[in-house]
Amino acid sequence: MAPTETSWPDLPYVAWKDACATLHMWTQIVGKVRLALTPWLNHSWHVSFRVTARGLGTPLIVIDGRGLQIEFDFIDHVLWVRTSDGHFRQLTLRHMPVAEFHAEFLQLLLRGLRAELDK
């Protein structure tokens, strides 16, 4: 097939396998939030990410009457945590061990929840 403007670029697995493995683990971590906070559906359909204009995002998660959504923005390299009442937090996606991402993500969630509970 001749390359065109609409062709997908080559993405050889060997060139990005480490990034792929890291991204897989990061999405597993974020996906556990939705897994824990939403009712079970067959085959974990309730946990899957959706493709967004900028990356991957969770469907809306309702907690304490508010909507929560988490999105990996692969254009600006940011993980966004947004709520339906206008609050948001972000985590810069940078080269870091999975354990560090896990710790920073949990801290981000807990800070956000604590701030809301203190109101």
Secondary structure by P-SEA (a helix, b strand, c coil): ccccccccccccccccaaaaaaaaaaaaaaaaaaaacccccccccccccccccccccccccccccbbbbbbbccccbbbbbbcccccbbbbbbccccaaaaaaaaaaaaaaaaaaaaac
